[in-house]
Amino acid sequence: MNYRRKANITLTAVFLFFLGAVLLDYFIPNSFGIKLLYFVSEAALVGGIADWFAVTAIFKKPLGWGYHTALIPRNREKVIEAIASIVQKELLNMNIIRKKMEEIPFVEGLFLSVEKAGGSVYLTDTILAYLRRYAEKQEPVQLAEKLAVFIRSTAKTWNLAPRVRVIREWALENGYIDLGLDRLAEGLWEKASDGEIRLTILRYFEEIKEEKVSSGGSIFRTLMGFVEMSDGLNLTEAADAFQVELLLTLRKLRDPSDPLRISLKDIFINKAIELEDDIRFSAKIERWKEDVLSDVLLNKFLETVLEEALQVAVSPSTPLEPSALYRTLHPYVEKYWLSIQHNLKLREKINLFLVDTLCQVIQNEHDLIGSMVRETLAAYTDQDLNQFVEEKAGNDLQWIRINGSMIGGVVGLILFLFLNFVYDPYLLPVLAEYTKFIK
């Protein structure tokens, strides 16, 4: 049983109750109980009819009465605008939306989705797919030209000389100076062990001998001849010995505690410190920068690098045969993916960023909420609009009718008791005496 039916039954019952009271009063006049019943039922009937009229007047014209009735159809534009405004500005205003969105753990859902999809592998594949699509659309020549223009425009503000200190500290902190010395020692050892170096040393010794012999007197040349004849001066053996000694020295250079290595490292660091305050070095660096940037080979160099990079980017990658770009990118993605998962502050920042972004999108399109409500309600007929409102507030409106009859009966009872037990026995005689006194 719906509330409209309950309200109608209540009003009908009150009406029948009133008719019964009228009949009883006709057949049994001057009965206190019947008069009470008659008075209360009359007040309840008046209250019920008044509220029925008021509720019905909201939707249509009750009994054909057209003065200030059918309020919703008559004011449909105002009703639609009021509903749209309430929904947009009060029920779904940005403060409420943002407060509710801040309670949603977007980052948790995002991380869970990514983890289910494969975690760092999925992220790497996604990034590679994006890079591949981007690389397929690029032309190395045009991209190199744009990059060169960007570098030339921004390089004017670059001051490279002070970077020497930064590079030096970075190299020391990460052990790149020692690594460079190791590579230098290995390279020199490999070069010194080559047979060509032995011949170079031998030729150098022969040049020294010829220089000494030609610049010495006859006695010196005679002595040198006797030495050679007695095999006291064998340049070939001297070259071999020198090469061996050189190789031993270079092998020791690989030892971090070797005095020569320590000396070389100190020289490198001290020279780097001196260069920081060297005005001539700064000027040379600036000239070198300008020369490099103005050289037409910069475009060719960038074009070559970008062409290779684009080829690497578009190369296919499979789980069994990952591409070079995948092998390079995946360790960094995995590292930062694990770092983000365990960094609570960063997760909060990401969640706040997502909330801010979504709120900004909603803020930009917030008027669509009201527009959608207006467009939807504007398509309703008067009957549809009445039904829409009645579905949302109909039960409460029908309770107004039920309460009208109940309150009317209570008020009628109070008035009857007042008239019979206060007004007639006490107030009426006083008023009569006061009236006689006035006359």
C-alpha positions, 0 to 999 in steps of 0.5 A: 500500500502506497502512501497516497492510498493511505492518505486517501483512506485516512481522509475517507475514514475521517469523512465517514467519522464526521458523517456518523457524528452528524447523524448521532448529533441529529438523533441524540442532541445535547450529548456531550460525548457526541458533540465532542465527537462531532467537533473533533471529526469536523476539525480533522476533516477540515485539516485533511481537506485543506492539506489535500488541496495544498498537496494536490495544488503542487501538481495540478488544479484541485477541483478546477481551482486555478488560482496559485495551483499546478505550481510545478507545471506553471513554474517548470522553468524555475523548478528545473533551474532550481533542481539543476542549481541544487545538484550542481552547486550544493549536492555536487559542488567542488568542495564535496567532490574533492573531499570525497575524492581525497578519500579514494586511494587512487594510487593503491588501485593504480599500483595494484592494476600495474602489478597485476599487468606485470609490474616493471615488465608491463611498464617497460613494454608500455614505455617502449610501445610509446617510444616505438610509435613516436620514433616511427613518426620522426624524421632524423633530419628534421628532428636533428635540426630542431634539436640543434636549434634548441641546443644553440639557443639554450647553450648561450647561458651555459657556463662550462668552466665551473662544471670542472669542479662538479665533474671532478667531485662526481668522478671522485665520488663514483670512482671514475678517476681510479677507473680511468687510471686502470683503463689507462694502465691497461691500454698503455700495457697493451700498446707497450707489449706490441712488437712495434714499440720494441722497434721504436725503442731500438730506433730511438737508441740508435738515433741517440748513438748516432748523435753521440758518435757524430758529436764526439771526437775521434777518440770517442768514436774509436772507443765506441768501435771497440765497445761494439766489437767486444759486444759491450753495447748491444742496442737490441738487448737494451731495447728488450730490457727497456721494454720489459722494464716499461711493462713492469712499471705499467703493471705496477700502475694498476695497483692503487697503492703504487706511488706512481699511480698516487702521484698521477692521481694527485696531479690530475686532481690538482690540475683540475683544481687549478683549471677552476680559477684559470681565466685562460682555460675558461676562455678556451672552453667558451671558444670551444663551445662556440666553435662546436655549436657553430660548426655545421657538423653538429647537425650531421652528428645529431642526425647520425646519433638520432638515426641510430637511436630511432633505429634502436627504438623501433627495433622489435623486442620479445621476452626471449630476445629483448632489444637493446633499448629494453635491456637498457631501460628495464633495470631503471624502470624496475628500480624506480618501480620498487622505490615508489612502492615503498615510498609512502610520501611519494605515494601520497604525492602521486595520489594528491597529484591524481586528485588535483588532476581529476578535480581540475578536469571536473572543475573545467567541465563542472557546468556540464552537471547542471546542463545535463540536469536541465536538458534531461528535465526539459525533455519531460512533459508536465506529467513526467515532471510531476511524476519525477517530483512525486517519486522523490518526495511523494511519500512525505507529501502524502504524510502531510495530508495524513498529519493534517487530519491528525493535527486537525482532530487534535486541535479540534479536541483542544478547542472543544475542551477549551470552549466547554471547560474554560470559555463557557464557565469562566470567560463567558460570564466575565465577558457578559458582565464587562459588556453590561458595565460598558452599556 
